[in-house]
Amino acid sequence: MCGIFAYVNYLVPATRKEILDILINGLKRLEYKGYDSTGLAIEDPDDTENSFKILKQVGKVSTLAELIDARLSLDLNKSFDSHVGIAHTRWATHGQPSVVNAHPQRSDEGNEFVIVHNGAITNFKDIKSFLIQRDYKFESETDTEVVVKLIKYMYTTHEGQKPPTFHELIEIVVAQLEGAFAILVISKHYPGEIVATRRGSPLIVGVKTKSKLNADHIPVLNSKDLRGYFMSNSAKKEDEMKKHQIGPRKEIEYFFTSDPSCVIEHTNQVIYLEENDIASVHAGVLYIHRASRYANERTHREVQTLKMEIEQIRKGSYSSFMLKEIFEQPESVVNTMRGRVNFDTKEVVLGGLKEYICEIRRCRRLLFIAAGTSYHSAIAVGFLHHSNNRETDL
């Protein structure tokens, strides 16, 4: 299984070594999931030709860490007040395990756009054919490279015009994608910014500040609303941004990840992104928006306190992570249902299925496709289903 992690520091000085250590430690927290290759990307503002340095390797995270000194000829003691870095562990789906197929993937040799991605883009072949017809060359076999090259293509279509904001650009691209994904994108055209989006794959944002957050939730904006903020005059923009920022516009750090175990050692204040959310950090401020809003849809995302101890992300007294996971199954079931099953109102809320309930109710046959332990879960659900429902085949 793939894992993604990103670290953003805004007005929080950190040396390049400290930033790399945070990224590497984030990857180490993802190792229990299984992976075949790893990689990361960090900013290098001193290089005007290539403002992101990408390091990738087949094998363990420890091997990647050892390559930092050998491959990255950078001043590790250089300090950054603001910086964006992304990292990834990959389990090959499209393309064999190799350095060229590992993440991050780039849009071109100049690293104009850099991306990490969990999931699978089911229509990537059609998009790839479209781009090849427009003379785009591909380095890897991955569906992820198709996405990042599509981002560059969409960006170049605005040449000679006012460029879109970063979140607008990603929104345009995501509208073309089919499948399940969690995506993080950074770009030399939008320094210090990051955009994250998810569909069918988990993604959370950890928030760390020295002072208390000024709100326990963040409003979810329509795209047209957010577009107005960035295009308004500076005084109006400042007022509007204050209404929708997650914290004081002072020192702040963000941690984007697919797994909460990467965050808990840094902060327990997290935001769970929901289906089709697009989150962006601009000038140290976090925004969440959607291209459209449905009736009865929640208009905010809560800042939640992550209830997890550091010991939970270690093997502890167990000989392996597998044994640890076996004995933690009861607790895992409770955590999985938390926020989804309301025992007081007897309601079940599954965000990924909510928009398709009407179609599902008309189904006469359901297919569960799974592998590994998920396959055994599917079998268990099959027995429960047949004992309670005779009208639908499973």
Buried (B, 14 or more C-beta within 10 A) or exposed (E): BBBBBBBBBBEBEBBBBBBBBBBBBBBBBBBBBEBBBBBBBBBBEEEEEBBBBBBBBBBBBEEBBEBBEEBBEBEBEEEBEBBBBBBBBBBBBBBEBBEBBBBBBBBEEEBBBBBBBBBBBEEBEEBBEBBEEEEBEBEBEBBBBBBBBBBBBBBEEEEEEEEBBBBBBBBBBBEBBEBBBBBBBBBBBBEBBBBBBBBBBBBBBBBBBEEEBEBEBBBBBBBEBBBBBBEBEEEEBEEBBEEBBBBBBEBBBBBBBBBBBBBBBBBBBBBBBBBBBBBBBBEBBBBBBBBEBEEEEEEBBBBBEBEBEEEBBBEEEBEEBEEBEEEEEEEEEEEEEEEEBEEEEEEEEEBBEEEEEEEEEEEEEEEEEEEEEEEEEBEEBEEEBEEEEEEEEB
